Amino acid sequence: MEWYQDFPHVGYDLDGKKIFKPLRSKDELDLFLEKMENPEYCVHPSVHPSVHPSVHIPVSISQCPSQCPSSAIPVSISQLSISQCPIPVSIQCPSQCPYPGVHIPVSISQCPSHCPSQCPYPSVHIPVSISQCPYPSVHPSVHIPVSIPVSISQCPYPSVHPSVHPSVHIPVLPGSSWDLGISLIPGFSQIYRGHSSLVRTLSVSPSGQWLVSGSDDGTVRFWEVSSARCLRTVPVGSVVKSVAWNPNPTICLVAVAVDEQVLLVNPGLGDRLLVAATDQLLDSWEAPEEERIQPVRWIPAGPEERGKGIRLLVQHDKPVTQVTWHGRGDYWASVVRNPGGRQVLIHQSSRRWSQNPFRKSPGMIQCVRFHPLRPYFLVASQRSVRIYNLLRQELTKKLQSNCQWISSMAVHPGGDNVICGSYDSKLAWFDLDLSTRPYRLLRHHGRAVRSVAFHRRYPLFASGSDDGSVIVCHGMVYNDLLQNALLVPLKVLKGHSPRLELGVLDVAFHPQQPWLFSAGADGTLRLYT
């Protein structure tokens, strides 16, 4: 197109005729583009001013001139022109004023200094403690008859803090201390000695008469609660990770986790008929005709092992870290240290049957619990707690703990509340009907929380930590869904001495009495009443 810039045509058609440029006037767009491409183009100011204002904002009343002086000025000018208004002579003295009483001289006063603001005048009534001001007083000639209130005087007042007793901030608990199940000044009444190494786990029988403990010295000891006497010692040959007494009062059976095995032990304590019925229940099993593939092996105990009280050995592939029973006493679960594989197994003692409930492991599992009332199974991973419905085989709820690493878990006997302890010294209380986030996050301990427990009858829960202390708290749960749980710390119990940076490793409540058991790294068990 540049070739035809100086010609009237823009090219030729098929017949060889010229194609002339279209005759049209330039529109606004062409004019604008022409101005933008022209380097000599500039905007010149308009010669003719605009008739109408570009901004029409009404003028404020304060900026409008008053009409009274404007109307009085022409009258004064006309009177001066005809000499009707004489010009006043400058007055040198107030006595020469033709209008006495009109002139009022302005009193010139000195600006106030810093001293009067700090030391008020004598007319102001100030208490003795405030009047003894370290600043110098004002000159006697200065006096203000007006009385200044003390509240607005500038004298520096001493800060007065209200004296409030600390008991005012403590919420009123329902009932007396005896109703809560703990006295005002608790102390340990029994010390169970016998283990030569740290005691990792303990469990109480359903009747509350017996106590079982497992230690790193490779023994499982059975104690009488009232006398603190060791009735039986079962050597297992390795570190005991977890023990759990069967919660069914008609079955006398204890599950012990040792390395890759779970031992089902009949301690033979209490009623002989109960002990015989337990052995009969375990021996009544008949092998199925078709062999079933199971993730574990059920091995009957030999004569030597039966003499120690061991009835069955459940062999796992990896070390077992925890065992827990179902409320009815037939099912129990085990947690296996197997990252990436099956970590949770559910077993049935009467049928000697085991199964893996999860196809895929939900992270690194720390502990598991059975729901006390519903067919729910709670699995605590590193930072969350998953609740599964065993009947529907689905995930019901996932709780976020806001903790770095969960160490332990306990379920309220009512089933609607869960507490979790963590290694970052936190205790999270969950209300399952309220939210998936913690209802309260307690930071009472100074070091890692190793174990938590609920009481079956009283509104109490406890936590044990590596700082060597056990904290007992009041946790009242109401039937009214509109009222939240009441959590109040009661007492800090100190009896264990930390060893190897470990303190209290396990805690458990008595089934009927308001008593608390604790196992420590110092090799002792303690009973707090």
C-alpha positions, 0 to 999 in steps of 0.5 A: 500500500505504500507504493500507491500513497501518492496516487489516487488509486490503490491497485488494479483489478482483473481487467487492468482497471484502476481501483480508486481510493474510497472518498470518505470523510475522516471520523473521530477515530481517524482524527484521533489516530492522526493526532497520536501519530503526529509528533508535532501535535500538542494541546493548546489551551482554549481561548474562550473560557467555559461558561458553566463551571465544571464542578457545581458544588454548593458553597458552605454557609460558613464561607458565604458573607454575612448580609447584615454588614453588606447592607449596613456599609452603603448606609454608612457611606451615604452618611459620611458623604453628607457629614451626618456621622462624626468621626470618633476621636481616639480615646487615650484614657477610659475617663475620656470615653463619651459612653462610660461603662462601655469600654471593658479592658481585656485582662492579659493573663500569663499562660499556665506553666507545668507547676500548677498542673502538678500541684493544685491550688489550696482550694482543692480538697486532696487527700493527705497521701496525694497532697504530699506531692514532691513538686514545689507549690505555686506562688502564694499570690496565685489563687483560683477561687473556683474549686476543681474536682479531684477527679480532674486535677492533674496531680499524679495519683498512685495506681490502685489495683482492686484486691480480688481473691483468687477464689472468685475466678474459680467456677462453682462446682456442682456439689461438695468435694465428696460428691466429686470423689476427691478430697481437697488435699489428696495424697498417695496412700499406697506404693507398689514396689517390686519392679526393677525397671520402669513400669510402662503400663498398668490395668485394673480388674473390673471388681477393683480388687486386683491390679496388673502391671508390666515393666521393662524388666520382663515381668508382669506382676499382679497386685492386691490393691488394698494391701499393695502385696504382689500376689503373682509374677509372670516372667515373659522374657522381654519388655512389656509394652501394654497390658489390658484386663478384660472388662467383662466381670465374668471373665478372668483374662489379661492381654499382655503385649510382648514384642511380636506376641500377645499373651492371654493370661489367666491370673487365677485370682479371685473366685475359683469358679470364675477362673475355671469358667474362663479356661473352659471358654478358651478350651471350648474352641473347635478347629474349623474344617477348612483352614482360614487364612489369617494375618496372625497365628493362634498358638495354644500354650504348652505345659510350662507356659500354662503353669505360668497362667498363659493360655494362648499366644497370638503371633504377629508379624511386627512388634505390638505396641498396644492392646485394648478390649471391647466392653463385652470382653470377647473382642480385642484389638492390637496395634502393630508397629508396621509403617505402610502396612497393616497396623490394626488388627481385631481379634475374637478370643472365643473363635480364635479369629483375626482380621484386618479392618482397613485396606489402607492404613490411615497414617502412623497409628498411635492407639485405638479404642472401642466405643463404650456404647455404639459399634464405633472404632476410634483410631488415633493417628499422629495428628487426627482421630478417625471414628469408624462405624464397624457395622456400616464399614465406613468413616463416620467422623474425623477429629483434628487435634491441633497437636503435633503428635498424639500419644494417648486417647480415652473415651468418656463412658457416655460416649460423646466426649474424647480426650487426647494427650500429645507429646507437645504437652497438650490435652485436647477435649473433643465434644463429638456433638459440637465440632470436629475441633477441640472444645478445650485445649489444656496446657497444664503440663510442662512436658509430654503427656503420656497417658489419659484416663476417664473415671467410669462413675465420677466426673473426673479425668486425669493425665500423666506427664514426663514432668512426674506429675498427675493432674486430676480435673473435673469434667462434668458432661450434661445431658442438655445438648445446649450446655457445654462440658464444665472442665476445671483442674482440681489437683496436681499430684506429685509422687514419681521422680523422673528417670531418663527424662521419663516421668508418669507413663500410665494412669488408670482410675479405680472402677468404683472408688475415686482412686487413681493409679499411676505407673512411673519411670522410677519402677513404682506404682502409686495409689492416690486416694 
